[in-house]
Amino acid sequence: MDDQTGLRIVDVVGSSLCFFSDDGQKLHDAILAELRLGRKVCLSFSGVESLTAAFLNVAIGQLYGELPWAEIKAKLSLADASQDDLYVLKRVVDRAKEFFAEQRQPVTAV
């Protein structure tokens, strides 16, 4: 199945101001539901006036603990994002990958 779903952030969260983790969770749940159905997701930042790393940590960062990274890269695309939004998102993704890589490493006894 190679369907693609367009998700406009402001439509999912109901605001052009994307600050709160609760709103990030709404977006995360919408993205994850589509990905689990085997669909590609194009995430549109159109209409977003402002967003925070906290919002993106919940919306996108936690995906890196739930799905293979290659799947996220292959199936999640972005549209209409400003350079500032992309910068914040890159930082969020880099930190999420680092965090979840540490979580996946086996614990060794001391």
LUMLUMMI-649089 format. One line per 3 residues: number of its first residue (from 1); their letters; for each residue x, y negated, z of N, C-alpha, C. Coordinates in pm, 1 decimal. Layout:
<rs>
NUM> a> X:Y:Z:X:Y:Z:X:Y:Z; ...
</rs>
This chain:
<rs>
1> mdd> 85.6:117.6:0.0:0.0:0.0:0.0:89.7:-123.2:0.0; 71.5:-210.7:-97.9:158.1:-327.6:-110.7:76.5:-455.8:-107.8; -30.0:-456.3:-30.9:-113.2:-575.7:-17.9:-36.2:-683.3:56.8
4> qtg> -70.6:-809.1:27.2:-12.0:-919.7:101.9:-123.8:-1003.3:159.9; -106.2:-1039.0:284.6:-200.8:-1123.5:355.3:-135.7:-1257.3:382.3; -207.8:-1364.2:354.3:-160.7:-1497.0:389.9:-218.6:-1536.6:524.0
7> lri> -132.6:-1575.3:614.7:-177.2:-1625.4:744.4:-129.7:-1768.9:759.3; -223.4:-1859.1:775.3:-190.5:-1999.2:800.0:-191.9:-2021.1:950.7; -78.9:-2060.0:1004.3:-63.0:-2070.5:1149.4:-174.3:-2153.6:1212.6
10> vdv> -203.7:-2270.7:1155.8:-303.4:-2358.4:1218.0:-442.2:-2294.9:1219.3; -471.0:-2209.2:1123.1:-600.5:-2141.3:1122.1:-607.5:-2034.4:1231.0; -497.2:-1965.6:1251.9:-495.1:-1859.4:1353.2:-500.7:-1917.5:1493.7
13> vgs> -421.2:-2021.7:1520.3:-415.5:-2076.0:1656.8:-517.4:-2186.9:1680.8; -572.3:-2244.0:1575.6:-675.2:-2346.8:1590.9:-621.8:-2484.9:1624.1; -494.4:-2508.4:1595.2:-434.4:-2637.9:1625.2:-311.8:-2659.0:1538.5
16> slc> -279.5:-2784.7:1515.0:-156.9:-2817.2:1441.9:-38.7:-2833.7:1536.6; -66.1:-2829.1:1666.5:37.6:-2838.6:1768.8:58.5:-2700.1:1828.8; 170.5:-2641.2:1800.5:197.8:-2502.9:1838.9:301.8:-2501.1:1949.3
19> ffs> 252.4:-2516.3:2071.4:339.8:-2528.1:2187.0:330.5:-2410.3:2283.0; 212.9:-2353.2:2296.5:184.9:-2263.2:2407.7:202.4:-2116.5:2372.3; 248.9:-2040.3:2470.9:270.9:-1897.9:2448.7:139.7:-1824.1:2421.7
22> ddg> 28.4:-1871.1:2477.8:-101.5:-1807.2:2449.8:-135.3:-1816.7:2301.1; -106.6:-1932.0:2242.0:-129.7:-1948.8:2098.0:-30.9:-1863.7:2018.1; 91.9:-1854.7:2065.9:190.1:-1768.4:2002.2:145.4:-1623.0:2004.1
25> qkl> 80.4:-1582.9:2113.1:31.7:-1444.7:2122.9:-78.9:-1418.3:2020.4; -165.5:-1516.1:1998.5:-269.7:-1501.2:1895.3:-206.7:-1476.9:1759.0; -105.1:-1555.9:1727.2:-38.7:-1541.1:1598.2:34.9:-1407.6:1590.9
28> hda> 105.7:-1371.5:1696.6:174.8:-1243.1:1701.5:78.0:-1128.3:1674.2; -35.1:-1129.0:1742.5:-131.7:-1019.8:1728.1:-184.5:-1011.3:1585.0; -206.4:-1127.0:1522.1:-254.8:-1128.7:1383.6:-148.2:-1074.3:1288.5
31> ila> -24.0:-1114.6:1308.2:85.6:-1066.2:1223.6:103.3:-915.8:1240.7; 111.4:-872.4:1365.3:135.4:-730.5:1394.3:24.0:-642.8:1339.2; -99.8:-686.7:1350.5:-212.2:-608.4:1297.9:-197.8:-586.0:1147.4
34> elr> -159.5:-689.8:1075.3:-143.0:-678.0:929.7:-24.6:-588.2:894.6; 86.4:-605.1:965.8:204.0:-523.0:938.9:175.6:-375.7:967.2; 102.4:-349.1:1071.3:70.0:-209.1:1105.6:-25.2:-146.2:1004.2
37> lgr> -97.2:-229.3:930.2:-183.0:-178.5:821.8:-103.3:-158.7:693.4; 26.1:-187.2:699.0:112.4:-169.2:583.6:114.2:-286.9:489.0; 57.9:-398.1:531.2:52.3:-516.6:446.0:173.8:-605.7:468.0
40> kvc> 210.6:-676.2:363.8:308.2:-783.3:376.6:234.5:-906.6:425.6; 304.7:-991.9:498.9:244.5:-1112.9:553.7:324.7:-1233.5:507.4; 255.2:-1329.8:449.4:315.1:-1458.7:417.7:261.3:-1558.0:519.8
43> lsf> 349.6:-1605.3:604.2:313.2:-1695.0:713.6:330.5:-1839.2:667.5; 219.0:-1912.1:661.1:222.3:-2049.9:613.8:227.7:-2148.0:731.1; 324.3:-2237.5:723.6:339.8:-2343.3:823.2:264.8:-2470.3:781.8
46> sgv> 189.0:-2463.4:675.6:114.5:-2579.3:626.0:23.1:-2634.7:735.3; 35.0:-2764.3:759.8:-49.1:-2829.2:860.1:8.3:-2829.5:1000.7; 117.9:-2756.0:1022.9:179.8:-2754.8:1155.7:251.8:-2888.0:1176.1
49> esl> 211.4:-2960.7:1278.2:274.5:-3088.9:1307.9:397.1:-3071.4:1396.1; 388.1:-2977.3:1489.6:497.6:-2957.0:1582.9:487.6:-2817.1:1640.9; 604.4:-2756.9:1664.3:606.2:-2626.8:1730.0:727.4:-2616.9:1818.8
52> taa> 720.9:-2522.5:1911.8:829.3:-2504.6:2006.6:889.2:-2364.9:1993.7; 1009.1:-2351.7:2046.6:1073.1:-2220.4:2050.5:990.7:-2124.0:2135.4; 929.1:-2173.6:2242.5:847.0:-2087.1:2328.0:733.2:-2023.9:2247.7
55> fln> 670.1:-2102.6:2163.8:562.8:-2053.4:2077.1:617.3:-1945.9:1983.1; 729.7:-1974.9:1917.4:786.5:-1881.0:1821.1:843.9:-1756.5:1887.3; 894.9:-1768.2:2009.5:943.3:-1650.8:2082.0:833.0:-1547.3:2096.0
58> vai> 715.0:-1593.9:2131.3:602.4:-1502.5:2149.2:546.5:-1458.9:2013.9; 529.5:-1553.1:1922.2:466.5:-1523.3:1793.7:550.3:-1430.0:1707.9; 679.9:-1455.2:1701.3:765.6:-1380.9:1608.7:876.7:-1305.3:1680.9
61> gql> 936.4:-1366.1:1780.1:1048.9:-1303.8:1848.0:1018.3:-1166.0:1902.2; 901.3:-1148.3:1961.6:872.1:-1017.8:2021.5:848.5:-908.0:1917.3; 825.2:-946.0:1792.1:813.1:-845.3:1686.2:939.9:-761.8:1675.8
64> yge> 1054.9:-824.3:1704.8:1183.2:-755.4:1693.2:1201.6:-646.1:1797.8; 1117.9:-643.9:1899.6:1118.9:-536.1:1997.2:1016.6:-429.1:1966.8; 931.9:-454.8:1867.2:822.0:-363.1:1837.9:833.9:-291.1:1703.7
67> lpw> 907.2:-350.1:1611.7:916.7:-295.6:1476.6:1062.7:-289.1:1433.1; 1092.3:-201.3:1338.0:1228.4:-202.6:1282.2:1256.8:-337.0:1216.4; 1376.9:-387.4:1237.0:1413.1:-518.5:1184.8:1403.0:-523.3:1033.6
70> aei> 1439.2:-414.7:967.9:1433.5:-409.8:821.0:1289.9:-425.0:772.0; 1195.6:-369.7:847.2:1054.9:-382.8:809.5:1008.8:-527.9:821.0; 1050.3:-595.0:926.5:1013.4:-736.0:943.7:1070.4:-817.5:827.9
73> kak> 1196.2:-794.6:796.5:1261.4:-869.5:688.7:1192.4:-844.5:555.0; 1152.0:-721.0:531.0:1090.1:-684.5:403.8:945.7:-730.2:392.2; 876.2:-739.3:505.0:731.6:-761.3:498.1:683.1:-895.7:550.5
76> lsl> 769.9:-974.8:612.5:727.6:-1105.0:664.8:799.6:-1214.7:588.4; 722.9:-1298.4:520.6:780.6:-1411.3:448.7:719.3:-1540.5:501.8; 785.3:-1650.6:470.0:743.7:-1782.3:518.7:713.2:-1874.2:402.6
79> ada> 621.1:-1966.3:425.9:589.4:-2068.5:326.4:565.0:-2199.9:399.2; 596.8:-2308.6:330.6:562.7:-2443.8:377.3:629.5:-2483.6:509.1; 740.6:-2420.9:543.6:808.8:-2453.9:669.0:906.7:-2567.8:646.5
82> sqd> 911.7:-2659.2:741.1:1008.8:-2767.8:734.4:1147.0:-2714.3:771.4; 1249.9:-2791.7:741.2:1385.4:-2752.7:779.1:1397.9:-2741.1:930.8; 1332.1:-2829.5:1003.7:1335.3:-2823.1:1150.2:1270.3:-2694.3:1200.5
85> dly> 1155.4:-2657.4:1141.7:1087.4:-2533.5:1180.6:1176.1:-2412.6:1152.1; 1241.0:-2413.2:1036.6:1328.4:-2301.6:999.3:1447.7:-2290.7:1093.3; 1501.1:-2403.9:1135.1:1613.5:-2404.8:1228.8:1572.7:-2341.4:1362.5
88> vlk> 1457.3:-2384.4:1415.0:1410.0:-2329.7:1542.4:1381.5:-2180.5:1526.7; 1320.0:-2142.7:1417.4:1288.1:-2002.3:1394.2:1414.5:-1916.9:1384.4; 1515.9:-1966.6:1317.8:1640.9:-1891.1:1307.4:1701.0:-1866.8:1445.0
91> rvv> 1701.0:-1968.3:1529.2:1752.1:-1952.5:1665.8:1670.8:-1849.1:1742.9; 1538.8:-1854.0:1728.3:1451.2:-1758.9:1796.8:1480.4:-1616.4:1749.9; 1490.9:-1597.6:1619.8:1515.8:-1463.7:1564.7:1653.1:-1412.4:1607.4
94> dra> 1754.0:-1497.5:1601.9:1887.8:-1455.2:1644.2:1888.8:-1411.5:1790.5; 1822.4:-1487.5:1875.6:1817.0:-1450.8:2017.9:1736.4:-1323.5:2039.8; 1627.2:-1308.4:1965.9:1544.4:-1188.1:1979.6:1622.8:-1064.3:1937.6
97> kef> 1694.2:-1074.0:1827.4:1774.3:-959.3:1782.1:1879.4:-922.7:1886.6; 1945.3:-1023.0:1940.7:2047.4:-998.7:2042.2:1986.3:-934.9:2166.0; 1875.1:-989.5:2210.8:1807.6:-937.8:2330.8:1763.5:-793.7:2310.8
100> fae> 1694.9:-765.8:2201.4:1641.6:-632.3:2180.7:1750.5:-531.6:2144.2; 1860.5:-576.5:2087.0:1973.6:-486.7:2063.0:2030.0:-438.4:2196.2; 2038.4:-527.7:2292.3:2085.5:-489.6:2425.2:1988.5:-394.4:2492.7
103> qrq> 1857.8:-415.2:2471.7:1756.1:-328.6:2530.8:1761.9:-187.3:2473.3; 1802.6:-175.6:2348.4:1803.7:-46.0:2279.9:1928.4:35.5:2309.6; 2029.6:-29.2:2365.3:2153.2:44.1:2396.4:2129.2:132.8:2516.9
106> pvt> 2182.5:255.2:2512.1:2164.6:346.0:2627.1:2237.5:292.8:2750.1; 2177.4:316.4:2861.7:2235.8:276.8:2989.1:2333.6:385.3:3031.4; 2452.7:347.1:3067.8:2550.9:443.3:3114.0:2565.3:432.1:3264.7
109> av> 2582.6:544.9:3326.5:2600.1:546.1:3472.8:2738.4:491.9:3507.5; 2742.6:423.0:3617.5:2869.3:364.4:3662.7:2936.8:457.6:3758.2
</rs>
